[in-house]
């Protein structure tokens, strides 16, 4: 549970100033790099851009183990405000934990539907809805992480309170390398 709280804090810190990729379009690498300057927050350091993902590690006191994550954040085309984020990080046992931060006003029972090109989308249940965002969290099995690294697409769909599905396409550019970096 402590680790999930750390991941949620990492995700919240990253929301404050990391990668903003406009929905349905990716920024050139130099623009992404400019948007991910080290020192945006005190909690997160050692940032680097891997494709369309940001890799960063928590600034922690020794001897705590290094906790790193990759993150992609989608922004509203008009307002540039963050609307959806996906964070993948190292779990307490060397596994990969995923956190999806979505807008509120969703049908919580539907969860986040993740489509990485399999037979059918995988539902991920929401863990919590807070002021301004809902969060779905999942521990990913090694086989799934391997499939994710080879995915040609990554789409997350949420169901709004009115029953309408809203699809968000995440870039897979750099995802395999980002996942590999998490294992080191």
N, C-alpha and C positions, 0 to 999 in steps of 0.2 A: 504494500500500500504506500509506503514511504517513497518508493521509486516512482510510482504513478504520480504522486504529488510533485516530485522533482520534474518529471516530464511535463506536467501541466504548467509548472512555473517556467520551465524552459520555453514552452510554447508561448506562454503569455509574454515573456521577455522578447522572444523573437518577433511576436506580433508588433512590438513597439518600433522595430526599425530594420527588419531584414528584407528579404526578397519580395518584390511586388511584381507579379507577372500578370499582365492584362488577360482577362478571360478570353480564351480562344486564340491568343497570339503570344508568342514568346519574344522577349526583348533580346537584342544582340548582347553577346557576352560582356562587352565593355560597359554597357549600361547596367547590367546586372551587377558587375563588380563594383561599380560606383555606388550602387544602392546597398551594398553590403560591407560598408567600411567597418573595420575593427573598432571597437570602443563604443558602438552604438548603445550598448548597455553594459553595466558592470558585471552582470551575471554570466554573460556569454563571451567567450574569447576564441582565439585560434580559428577565425572564419576563413573559408575559401570557397570559391564557386566551383562546382563540379557540374558542368552542363547547365541545366536550368534548376539545379538544386543548390542550396547553401549547406555546407558542412561546417559544423562548429562544435566546440567542446565547452562544457561548463568550467568556469574558473572556480576551482575547489582547493581547499587546504589539503596538504599532504597529511596523512597517507591515504586519503580517500581515493578510490579508484577513479580514473578518468572516465567521465560520462559524456559521450559525443552523440550527435544526432545529425540527420539531414532533414531539410525542410524546403517545402515549396508553398508559396502563398499566392492565392489568386486575388485580384483586385477588380473592383467595379470599373468598367471602361470609362465611365464618365467622371465619377468622383475620385477614382483611384483609392478609395477606401478598401481595406482588406475585407474580403467576404468569406473566404474559405481557405483553410490551411491544412496541410498534411505533413506531419512530423514522424520520422522513423528514428528510433534511438535504441541504444544498447540497454537491454534489460538487466536485472540483477544477476542473472545466471548465464550471461553471454548470449541470451536470446535477443530477438528484435521485437520491440514494442512499437505499435503504431497509434498515433493520436490524430483524429480528424476533428478540426474545429469548424463548426458550421454556424450559419445564422440561426437565430431563434425563429419561432413561428413554424415549427416543423411537427409532423406527426411522429412523435417519439417512438411509437411502436414499430414503425417501418424501419427505423435505423438508417444507417448509411449503406447504400448498395454499391459495392465495389466491383467494377468490371475491368478485368485485365486480359480479356480475350478468351476466357474459359467458356464452358458450356452455358453457364448462367451466372448472373451477378451474385456476389457473396454478401449477405446481409451482416452488418456489424452493428450490434446494439449500442444505443446511446448510454453513456455512463452518467452524465449529468447535463442539465441545462441551467446555466447561470445567467446573470444579467449580461445581455449582449452576445452570448454564444452558447452553443450546445457542443458537447464533446462525446465522441465515440472512441473507445479504446479497445485494442486487441493485441494479444500476444500472438506473434506470427510463428507458425511452425517452419522449420528449416526448409521443407519441401516447397512451401508457399513462397518463402523468400527467394528461393532459386527460380521459381516461375515468375515472380515479380521482376527479378533482374533481367529476364529475357522478354518481358512484355513489350509489345509494340504499341500498346495504348494503355491508358489508365484513366478511367472515368468513374467519378463518384456521383451518385444520384441521391438526392434527398427528396422527401415528399413534404411539400408545404402543407400547412394546416387546412388549406382549401382543397387538398387532394391532388394538386398538380405536381408532377415530378419535375425537378430542376436538376439538370445534368451539368457537371463541371468536369472539363477535360484537363487533366494534369499532364505536363510534358514528361516523357520518359527519357529525354535526353540527359544523360549523366546519371540516371537512376542506378544502373548496374555498378558503375564505378563508385557511386556514393554508398551503396550497400556494402561493397567490398571494403571501402574505407572504414566502415563501422566495425568490421571484423578484426581490424588491426589494432 
